[in-house]
Amino acid sequence: MTDWLDTVRTLGWQWQLVGAAAAGLAILLVGNRLLKAATWGSPRALVETSQLYVRLRALPPATLFRWRVGVGLQVVVYDEATDEEKEMPSGLRPDRAGPGLAFWMWGERPRSAAFVAARVRRDFLVRLVCFFWFFLGGFVVLVRLAITESPLWLVALVFLLVHQLATSATGRYILFEQPRHAVLLAVAAFLFLRGGVLATVAVYALGAYFVLYVLGFWYMVSSGRMERLAVLRDAL
Amino acid sequence: MHNHVAEGATVMGHVVQAGTFSGQVHFHYRDQNAPLDLLSLRRWLDRVAEDFRAVAEQDRTGREHGKRLDSTRAVVADPGQESRQRDVIRRLLVAGLCGYLARTRDAAPPPLPEQILLDLVVFALWPVVTARRLPRDWQGELAEITSARLASLVAQARTSWRSGDGTAAETFARALARRSLFPAMSVLFDDLADPRRGGALLTSMALVGGLPEPRTGTARTVFVWAVGIVGGAAAVTVVLDRESQVHRLLEEAIATLPDGSADLDLTELLAEFIDALLEQGGTG
């Protein structure tokens, strides 16, 4: 890594500026997707998906699920006592940004609890892959880079740790797809490419900003008002 | 009015049902009228398979029908076999339905369309009731192509049948007749009208069984096809008569079918693809 970095640092500041702008954008786009993939495979996601699978398998075998346009996923249960088929809200809301969303889109035809459980199992398997590749893989790679390349990677490691803690605590995706973050990243990348003390300062400052951003998001989402809003949003 | 079916007796009585069947409904399912259990169904399938191979398995279409027939025979031979779990219940229903249609098409038609509907459902479901072993999720599979209530009733009938109840068929028929079967029937015939679900299987089994080719496309056409084979033109006239109760209840049930139920489920393809990958990974 040092070779190409030394080469870039010998270039003129104009080239470094262009490179930093491109790097800022690339880090934002790729980083967001990696964070999302790590969140898909987070322990909380795995536990919730497996719990849902267990709940579905425990339902009466003739239970049906069907999508109603504008209503959501309904459950149809036969009540022997009244000899009626009751259709009611299932209370299940698939993760709209999750890796297994496609498994939930089976059309309007009623499907059995076993069918839905099989789809949830596939969702779990995809998340398990994400756990090994992105969640666990992310930590392992960052630790390795911090040991073998530069202690500056510890900043990224701390950020990932705080990010995943906040994600697990709130149950929300925490992403950074905003233009100002691209600008911040580009500025930090430019200072990093310039080298010297500024490079270290830029990395620490950027890390501190994103860690504080995550902590702020965590605090805001955990407030009582936001929790009430989340309940209202989920009810829609 | 209370109906009681004594052992071996034929009961012709006035029956009060929950808005579905009313009038002289016949609950005698013994001897010649007994629905085909798995063994009888297997014998019938073996016989028609032999006849079919002798005359019609020369061309490509005939071979496709033959393949579907063979897979259905395999399911009927052992519905509980793990490796053949896919479509087990659908195959049993279609085999039971075609077995019934093939047997009754030359017999005198039942006097009431309600009787035909009840017989269709009883005969179609009886192989499921009498199967010794079924896949683990059979109730869900049956509920998907009929209704949750019907799947529960079949589960009760299976318990009754396995306990050695000789009147299980009559009890089952009476339980069915007390309820509105049109929602479940419309879902079933909708499934059988779709070539990507039960339609292709129904066509193959009908042709192999010497029945006229079903007109797939909508639940209504398959329903009329089945009623026509059993009851002839008179029954079809009643079913198509806009003033008749049967027509009204059928149309009401068909109107509740989900839109686009025949659309290709792309997620099914995706799920199958992932399953294949996982299986490959497991065996590799």
Interface residues (C-beta under 8 A of the other chain):
Chain A: P61 A62 T63 L64 R66 V76 V77 Y78 E80 D83 E85 A102 F103 W104 M105 W106 G107 E108 R109 P110 R111 S112 A113 A114 F115 A118 R119 R122 L125 V126
Chain B: R136 D137 W138 Q139 G140 E141 L142 A143 E144 S147 A148 R149 A151 S152 A155 R179 V187 P258 D259 G260 S261 D263 D265 L266 T267 E268 L270 A271 I274 D275 L278
